[in-house]
Amino acid sequence: MMSATTLNLNPTTLQLRGVAITASASELNPLSGVVAGSAGNSKALVLSSAGSISGINALSAACVSTAGDITCGGAINGFLAYGNQANTTTVGSLTELGIHSTPTNEYFSITGSGLDYLDGSYTRMLTFLGSNLTPV
């Protein structure tokens, strides 16, 4: 059946350039209107030619692995659960902790409990620079 807005066919196989299309309409519709490199609600993610995707508001993953740098334009919320991070060599300004703007009793704390303790195997755990240090 064919009208000005609808074409209904009942073929056994639909092909494009000799390749059978086996996806259903519900599988193909999320690709409609997709812009490469840009995320859209309820749409498929398609990388740009540079291998990038932008516009994702929230991302949840069990693990994130990267061979490159991670750049953050805002705050990173959370904690370092396991301190054996050999590739963490420097940390920038701790402005997210409110240093010099918010009164607090403690800005940085290393704690251990049970069998979790510092065993003295580190030659240097922390390096502090500046004149505003008060030893405990």
N, C-alpha and C positions, 0 to 999 in steps of 0.2 A: 504494500500500500504506500502511496506517495501523495503528500500534500505540500503546501508551500512551506510548512515548518517541520514536517516529519517524513522520514524515509524509513520504512520498516521492511527488512528483508529477512528471509529465513533460509540462509544458505547453510550448508554443512561446514564450510570452511571460509573464513575471511583471510585474505592474504594481502600483504603489501610487498611488492617487488619479489614475489615468490616465497615469502616467509609467512607462515601461518600465524595469525594473531590469536593467542589462546587466553589472553587476559579478559576478565569480565568488565563490564561498565563500571562497577563499584571499585575495581582495582585501577582503572584508568582515570576516573574522575579526579582523584587527588592530584593528578599531574596537570589538570586544566588550569591555566593561568599562572603556573609556576614560573618565577623569574630566577634564572641561574644566579647563585650566590646570595640570594635573599630568602629568608624564612618567612613563611606565611602560616596563619592558623589553619589547622587541619589540611595541610598540604605536604607534599613530599619535599624532602631536602635535596637540592641539586647543587653541587659545587659550581663555583664560577670557574672560568678558565685558569685563574690563579690558584684554584684549590681552596677557596674561602667561602664561608657562609656568614652573613650578618643578620641581625634582627632577632636573635633568640633571647627571650627574656629570662628564662630559667632553664637550667639543664641539670638533670639528676643522673649520676652514674656511680656504679660501684667502685670504679677505678678510673683514674685519668693518667695516661702515660704520654710523655712527650719527649722528643729528642731535641726540641728547640726551647726558646724562651717562653715564659708565661708573662704576659703583660696585663696589669689590672688597672682600670681607670677609677675604681672605687675601693671600698674596703674589702678585705678578705676576712671573713668571719670563721672562726674555728680555733683549733689548737694543733700543735705538733704532737701527735700521739706517740711517736717513737723517735727518740732523739738521735739515732744513728743516721744522720743525713750528711754524707760525705760531700755532696755537691753544693750544700749551702755554705758558701764561703763568706758572704757579707750580707748584711741586712741594712736597708736604708733607714731614713728617719722614722722614729716611732711616733709620728704625729697622731696616728689612729688611737694610741693609748692616752691621748690628752696630755702628754708631758708638756709642762709650762703653761697649761691652760686650765686644767682641772685638778683640784686638790685630791690627793689619794695617798694611802699609806704604802702602796706597793705597785710598782710598774712592771716588775719582772720577777718571776718566782720559779725556782727549780725545786721540785719536791719529789720524794720517793716514799714508797710504803711497801711493807712486806719484803719480798725479795728484790724489789726495784730500788736500787741504790747506785750511787756513783762509786765505782770500785777503785778509783785512783788511777785508772789506765790512761786517762787523758792528760797530756802534758799541759794543755791550755784549754779550759772549758769556755772561758769568756775573756774578752779583752775590752776594757772600758777606756774611753778617751774623754778627756775633759776635766774640769776642776770642780764639778759639783757632785762628787761621789762621796758617799758616807759609808764606811765599812760597817758591817753588822757585828 
